[in-house]
């Protein structure tokens, strides 16, 4: 196979107040023509810096290439001036970024921005550029491309904009497409469509793809070869089959064991790699992974291992040959560890007996009782706008949450999950219906009574960076609820906050530090400590682990389950990572366009989905097993606008089994099995 991209001993530095920080060091990799290579590793491992170095975008970010070479089809990219590089970007190499909104200029239409690439590289006049752009938008699966050409980025959904960005990247037929986490911000259904599209386009345009991801399921599905990075260095390089069959580096093995699959044992704790990736300013001596490695020796602490050939793949570990011979080394995705908080005998018994588990669930008292809940947002409320149009974010939703259980809520973006959560906590008032919390109708409480009730209802937010005040010290962030609801002396407050820090796995010394001194996973622990400060009964976890790496995700899920057992917490767990929801939830509700379409016990929902939408969601999950190709049942199209929902069953516009009855008659949520409800005229 002819090599298209060759990176040899690449090092990149960034200027900072502490001096030059080496972001990547001695990185070597190749990509052949028509090959897909995946870069994997936790945040901070150097994946994006490597990809931006190929495009030489680091030049605009205070970075420079400190050593090594990058050859693309005969051109040495490290030596070319920016003027010549601009001629190559888009024509020979192109990039699809993680955040589509940031890649488009909001003041120009999508069509003009795609045409600009074609005209800039002298691939045609304005008329030819228009025709080419329309063809590309159609090719990437955007309906009515002529209309979309005239739309601005803000008028498109995330999935549609990601497709438009792929169309722009393909405008001049590049040989190399770099895709940096192209599906991280997307729903599992849109993710499946985008990955399927990339595979089709790769074959059609005979491209090579450098795909950056932290999702090992995506890597298993897309890659020919996988390169694992840690703390700015390559630690393993292998074919997809080699890597998933028998990883040779302890870090790679840890990543694979951190994956939660549909077969993972729900009664045990998730595996996670202890600790966090080191900062560039404080890299350890020797092997950079040794502080987190259970197999580290004195040699690992002192000498940095070279990337060398072991069993027909490259790995940077002093003990790789010996470790892979061990019986326990064979990786099993989602391999569990012994629980920190032991189950009681009754818990252990119910895990293996579904009937006993059902009885235990039904014996629990109800904490939340939701009846006919709706939340509409009027469109055009001014004096000149008398329209009764409204965004129907949540419509006629009824369900209950028992004390001590975790109720999972899944569905695509725009399905109303977060709105439902906010209305439950009375952060927004319901348009119709009632919410009873521990027997009280929350809508009928006075402001003072509602404030008192809020002590028992807390939130863990999605973004660990935006949900805490960056100017406050950690002690003040966690201690604020005490200032509002209690009268404590400074010493009493400090003692309580330090106890909370220990409870969530942080040191007492964190009290006087600022949020920017912590990693994303540690910040989420700070958010959890604040949420449990007043010993609430209920916590809404709104996409609480979506922004985290797979290993950190596992740490936070384990912590949440430990705290639930210790403090008797009840959770509403909103997420789009379905395997994680399955692991943590007792029951799961599936939302689509403002309505609950299915409710069932966790295992029952995954084994016997009754609604076509649920089945489509489950089939969209990438499998972390390269030998097992998933059954392709991806849901086509995107979720309709809640301002103008379809008549009848709201899913009928995307359902492969829809009939005339589905288009005309709205199905009611009906019980089909014990504890299993679905809103479908023809349940599966």
N, C-alpha and C positions, 0 to 999 in steps of 0.2 A: 504493500500500500504506500503510495506517495505521500510524504509528509507535507501538510499545508502550513501548519504553525509549529515552530520549534522555539521553545523558551529554554535557555541554558543559564544556570547559576544566577538567576535574577535576584537582585536586592533592591529594595525601594526604601527611601528615607523621607520623613516629613519633618519640616522645621517646626520647632516648638520652643516655649520659654525655657524648658529644661535642656535645650540643645536638640541635635538631630535624633529622632526616634526611628529605629529600623522596623518598619511595618512588616516586611517580608524579607527573608534571607535565604539565599542559595536555592531558589525554587527552579526546578527543571521539569518540563513536561512537553509532550508532543501531541498533535492532533492530525490524524490522517484525513485524506479527502473522503468526504461522505461519512465521517465518523462522529459519534456523539460522546463527548467526554464530560463527566460530571465532577465538579469540585464540591466536596462536602466537608462539614465541620461546624462547630459552634460559632456564634457571633463573636467576632474579634479574632478569628483564626487566620484572616488574611485573604479570604476568597474574593471579595469585591475589589480589594486593592490589586490583586493579580489580574483580574479582568480589566480594570480601568487602566492598568499599565500597558496592556496590549493595545488599547485604543489611545494611549498616552493622554488620558483625561486627568491623570494625577498632576500634570503640569499646571492645571488650573486650580489645584487644591493644596498648594504649598508643598507638593511632593516632587521628588526627582529620582531618576533611576541611578542608583549608586554603584551598580555593577551588573555584569551579565549581558546577554543579548536576547532579542526577540526577532525572529525571522518569520515573515509571512509571505509565502510564495515568491521567495527571492529578494524581498525588500527587508533591510535591517531597520526595524521601526525605532530602535533606540537612538539612531543617528540622524533620522530625517527631521528637517525643520517643520514647524507647525503648518506652514503653507502647503507643503507636499503631503503631510498627514491628512489635511482637510480634503485633499483630492482622493485619498484612499478610504476615508470614513464614509460609509454609505455605499461606496462602489465595490470595495474588496472586503470590507468588514463592517458590520453594523451591530447595534446593541439594542436589546429590549430591556428596559429598566423595571425595577420592582414596583414603583409607584407611577401609574400611567398619568395621573393628573399633573405630576411634576415634569413630565417629559414633553407635554404640549404647552404652547403659549396660549393662555386663555383669551387673548384679544384677537386671535386669528382663527378662521374656520379650520376644521380638520382637513378639508380638501386642499386648501391653499398650502398647508404645511407639508402635506405629502407631495404635492406638485412641485414645491420649492426644491425638494431633494432631487427630483428628476431633472428639472431645468438646470440646477446648480451643476450637476455632473454631465450636462450636455447630452442627455439621453432622449431629447425630443423638444419640440416647441410647446407652447401653452396648450394647444388643442390635443396634441399627442400625450402630454403629461396628464391632462384631464381624463382622457380615455384610459390611460394606464392606471391612474389612481382609482377610477371607478371599478376597473377589472380586479384590482388587488383587494379592494374592500369587499367585493362580491366573493372573491376567492377565500377570504378569511372568515366568511360566514356572516357578514353584516347584511341584513335585509334592506331593500330600497337604497342602494348605495348612492344614487344621484341625490337623494334627499339628505343623506348623512354627510355628503361632501360639503353641504352648505351650513351644517350645524357647527356650533362652537363646542369645545371640549366639555364645558359645564353642562351641556344638554344631553350628554351620553352617560350611561351607567359605567361602572368600573370594568365589567367584563367586555362591554362593547368598545370602550376606550383602549383596553389592552389589545384587542383584535386590531384596532386602528393603528396602534403603535407597531404591531407586527407587520401590518401592511406597509407602513412607512419604512420600516427596517428592510423590507424586501424590495423596495421601489426600484433599486438599481441592480438587483440580482447579485447580492454579495456572496463571496465564497465561504465566509465565516460569519456565523450569527452567534453573538454572545448574549445569553439570556440570564440576567441577574435576578434570581428569585422571582420569575415572571408570574407566579401564581400565588405567592404568599398572601397577598391582600384579597384574594378572591374566594368565593364560596367553593365548596367541594364539587358541585355540579359544573360550575364555570371552569374550574381548574381542570376537570376531566376533559372538557371540550377543548381548552387551549392546548393541553398536552397532546391530545389526539391530532389537533390541527398542526402542531409543530412537527409531529412524525410524518404526516402527509406532505407538508411543505418541504421537509428535508429531502424526501424521495423525489418530489417533483422538480425542485430547483438544484438537486445534487449538492446540497450545502453540507458544511461541517458545522456542528453545534458545540459550543462550550456552555454548559448549563450549570449554574450555581444554585445550590439548594441546601437546606438543612433537613429536608424531608427524605429519609432513606427509602420510603415507598416510591417516591417520584424517581429517585436515582435508580432503583431496581427496575422500574418500568421503562425508563428512557435511555439509559446509558449502555454504551459498548464497553467503556472502561471507566473506572472511578478513581479519583485522586483525593485522598484524605489529607486535610491540612489541620495543623494545630499550632497556635501561637506563632504564626508567620512562617512555618516550615512545612514541607511535605513529609508526612510520616508513613504513608503507604500508597502504593500505586498498583492496581490489579484490574483484571477483567471483572465484569459484573458477577460472573459465575464464581470466579475464584474468591472474590471478596465476601460474598454472602455465604458461600459454602464453608470457608475457613479463613477468617481474618487473621493476619499475622501480627498486628500491633495491638497492645492492650487498649489503646484509645478507640481504635476501630471496633474492637469487640464490645467496648462499653457503649458506643453509639448504637450498635445493633441490638444490644440487650435492653437499651432504653426505649425501643419501639414498642408501642402498645398496639396489639393486633386484635382481631375479632376472636382469636382463640386464647387470648391471655386469661390467666386464672384471676377472676374478679375478687376472690376471697383473700388474695395475698397482696402485699405491697408491690408497687412498681419498682423496677430497678432504676437507679440513677447513678451517674458518675459523681462522686462526692467532690465538693469544692467547685471552684470556678476557674476560667481561663485567666492566666496572669496578665496584668497590664504591661504595655510595651516599655514603660519606664522602670519596671521591676521584674525583668525576666530571670528565672532561676538559672543557676549554673548547670552544666551537664545536660541530660535529656530534659527538655522543657516540660514534659508530662510527668516527671518523676514525683512531684509533690501530691499528685492525685492517683498515682499508679499503685495498685496493691502488690505488684511484683517487683517494685523498684529495689535495687541493691546499691551498695556503696559506689560501684562503678557508674551506675546511672546518675548518681548525684554529682559525680566529678567530671565524666567524659561525655561529650555530645556524640551520639551515634550517627554514623553516615548512612545515607540512603543506599542500600546495597541489595543485590539480587539474592533472594532466598526463595527456594521452591518455585522458580519461574515467575516471581513477582518482586517488586521493589518494596523494601520496608526499612524503617530507621528504628530498630530496636536491638539492643545487645543480646537479648535472650529469646528472639523470635523462634529460632529452630527448636530450642528446648521447650518453649511454652506450648507450641502447637501439637506436641506429642502428648501433652497431658490429657487425661480422660475428661476433665471438667471443662476443657477449652472450647469444645464444640458449641457454637453460638446458637441460642434459641431466642428469637425475637420476643421481647416481653417477658424474659425469664424473671421470675419474681424472687424476692428475698423474704426472709422470715419477718413477720410483723414486729414492730417495736412495741406496740401495745397489744398484748395477747388477747385473743378472743375468749369470751366466756364460753363455757360448755354449751349453753343454749344457743349462742351465736354460731358456734362450730356446727351444731346439729342442724340448724336451719339452713346453713349453706348447702348442705348435701341433700336436704329434703324440701323440694319446692312447695309441697302442701303445708309443711310446718311454717315455711317462710311466709306463705299467704296468710295463714292464721295470725302470725305475729304482726304482719302489716295491718290487717283488719282490726286487731285489738288496740292499735295505737289511737290516741285521740287526734282529732282533726285540728290543725293549727290555722291553716288558711282555707276559707270556703269562698270560692268565686262563682258568682251566678250572673249569667247573661251580660258579661262585661263588654262594653264598647268604648272606644276612644276615637273620636273624629276631630280632624283639624279643618275648620272652615277655610275655604279659598276665597279671597277677596272680601274682607270684612268692612272695607271703607264705605262711606256714604254713597258713593257712586256705584258700588258693586253690591247689588242685592241678590246675587246668585246664591243658591243653596248648595252649590257644589262643595264637596269636602273630601279630604284624604281620609279614607276609612282604614286607619292604621290597625285597629283591633275591633273586631265585630262579633258580638254575641258569643263570647268565650266563657265556658263553665268548666271548672275542675276543682280539685281540692289537694292540699298538701298535708300529710300527716306529720305529727311531731316526731322528730328524730330521723326522718327520711331525707333522701336527696332526690329531688324531682328535676330531671334533666329536661331542657327545652332546646330543640334543634329546628333548623330551617334556614333557608337562604337569607341573605341580607335583604331587607325590605319586607320580611314576612311578619314583622310586628313583635318580635321577641323582646327587644329592649324596651319598647313602649309598654308592653304588658308588665314588665318588671317595675318600671317607674310608676305605673298606675297602682300596682299592688302596694307600693310603699307610700302612696299618696304624694309622690313628688310631682305628679300630675293628677288632676281630677278626672274621674271617669265621666264620659258623656251619658252612658246608661249603665244599669246593672249595679251590683253590690260586691264589696270586698269585706268579709268578716275575718278578723284576726283574733284568735283565741276567744271567740264568741262575741267580739265587739264589732259593730258596723263602723269602719274607719271614717266613712263619709259624714257620719253624724257626730263625730267628736269635735269639741271646741279646739281652738288653736293650742291652748294650754294642755288639754288632754292628749291631743295628737303628738305634741312635743314629748310628753311623758311616754307615750306608746312607742315612739321612735327609738327609745333606749333599747327596745327589744328587737328592732329591725335595722340591720346595718348592710352596707354595700362594699364589695370588693370590685374595683373597676378594672377595665381591660388594660389601660395604659399605665404601667408602673412609673412612667416618667412624668405624665401629665396630671396624675391624680394626687400628687403630693406637692406642697409648696416648697419650691427649691430654695427659698430664702430662710426657711425655718430649720432649726436643728431637729434631728429625729425625735428627741425627747419631747419637744413642743408639739410635733405633729401627732405623735401617739397619745400625748397627754391632754390634747385639746378637749376630748369628750369629758374628761374629769373636771375641767374648768367650767364647762357648761352645766353638767348635771350633779356635780358634787362640790363640797367645800373642803378642800384638802390643803394642808400645809405643803410648802415646796418639797420638804423632805419626804412626806408621805406620798406625794405624787411621783417623785423620782423613784422611790422604792417600788411602787406599783408598775411604773413603766419599765423598769429594769427587769422585773419578773416577767412581764409580757415579752420583752426582747428575748429572754432565755427560752420562753415557751415556744417562740416561733423559730428558734435555732440561730439567733444572733447574740453577739456578746454584749454584756452590760455596758461596755465602753462605747458602744454605738450611740449612746444617749446624746453625747455632745458633738456628734459628727453631722455633716450635711448630706442630703440625698445624692448629690453628684459624686460622692465618694463610694457609692455602692453600685453593684451590677444590677441588671434588670430583675433577676430572680430575687436578689436581696431586697430591692425596693418593693417587690410584691409582698415579701414577708413583712415589711414595715406597714404596708397597707392592710395586711391581715391582722397584725397586732393592733392597729387602730380600730379595726372593725370589731374585734372581740373584747376591747377594753372594758365595756360596760356589761359584759357577760350577757349578750343578747340571746334570744331564743332562735332568731331567724337571720340568715345571711343570704343576700342576693349576690351571686358571683356572676357578673356580666362579662363573659369572654375573658375570665380572669387569667387564663394561661395561653391565650391565642398568640400573644406577642413574644412568647418565650421559646428558647431552644428545647429540643425534645428531652434532653437530660434534666434541664432546669424545670421543665413542665412536670416531669415525674416527681421531682423533689417537692414541688408545691402541692400536687395532688395528694402525695403521701402525708404532707403536713396537714392539709385540710381534713383528711380522713382521721388522722390522729386526734385533731382538735374536736372533731365531731363526736368521737367516742369519749373523750375526756370531759367535754363541756356540755354534751347532749344537744348539739346544734342541729338545726334544720336548714337545708340548703335548697335554693332554686338555682340550678347550675345551667347558665346559658352558654352555648358554645356551638361552633360548627365543626370541631374535630370529633367526629362521631365515635371513634374508638375510645377516646378519653371519656366521652359522655357515657358510653356503655360501662366502662370500668367503675366510675364513681357513682352512677345513679341506681336507685332502687326502681323507679319508674321513669318513663320518658314520654314527653308530649312532643308531637311533630306539628309545627305551624307552617301554614302556607297562606300568604296574602291576607293576613289578619285573622285567620280562622284555625282552630285546632282540627287537624284532619285525622290524627291517630293518637291514642294514649294506651300504653301497655307496660308491663314489667320489662325491665331492661333486656333480659335474656330472651324473653318471648318476642319482643319487637325485632331483635336482630335475627332470630331463627325463623320467625313466621311473620314477616311484614305483610299487613293486610291492605295497605293503600299503595297504588302505583307510584305515588310521589315518594313514599318512604323507601320502596324498593329501588327507585332510581337513585336516591341519596346514597343508599348502601352500596350500590354497584359502582358509584363514582369514587369510592375510597381506593387509592392506589395500594396494591399489595406489596409488602416488603419481601417478596419471594420472586426472583426473576424467572423461576421455572414455571410459575403459575400465572398464566395470563387471565386477567379478569374478564368475565362475561360483560360485553359492552352493551349496557342498557342506559347509557347516559341520557339525561333529560335534555331535550333540545330547547333552544331558545332561552329567553330570560323571563324573570318574574314580571308580570304585567304591572301597570301603574295602579297603586291603591286608590288613586283619585278616580279611576274609571275601571273597576274590576269587571271581569267577564260575567255574563249571566250564568245561571245554573251552577254547576260545580266550577269553582274558580280555577281548578287545575286542568279543565278540559282542553284548553288551548295548547297544552304541552303533553297531554296524556295519549299514549299510543292506543289505548283501549276505549277512548271516548265514543259515546253513541249520541243519538239525537236527544235521548232522555237526559244525558249529562249536560248537554248544552242548554236545556230548558229548566230542569228541576234541580234545586239545590239539595244535596244529600244531608241528612241530619246525622249527628254523632250517635252511633248505635252500638250497643254491646254485641259482640260476635262470639266472644269466649270469656271465660272467667277473667275479670280485670282487664279485658282487652276491648277497646272501643275504637271504631273507625267511622269516618264520614265518606262513604263510597257506596254507590248503587250496586257495584259488582266487586265486593271485597275479594282479595286474592286468597 
